[in-house]
Amino acid sequence: MTITERVYKIIFEELEKNPDGMQWSELLKIIKQKDPTIHPKTANGLVWKMIEKYPDKVYKPKKGCFRLVKYK
């Protein structure tokens, strides 16, 4: 599994557990806890690009918050 795949797997697992969405900083903290080998800047970039890469799965209900579309 690539670094990108590992990061998105963690993000989607956490967003699934949090139907109200999660803040950017919370996601980064969880990524660091679950896989400390992932560089923080890599995780940060992937979190922000997630909206562009998965517009059918994730949206931002407000600034800095990410939520699964199915919970819209």
ABEGO torsion letter per residue (X at the ends): XBAAAAAAAAAAAAAAABAAEBBAAAAAAAAAAABAABBAAAAAAAAAAAAAABAAABBBABBGBBBBAAAX
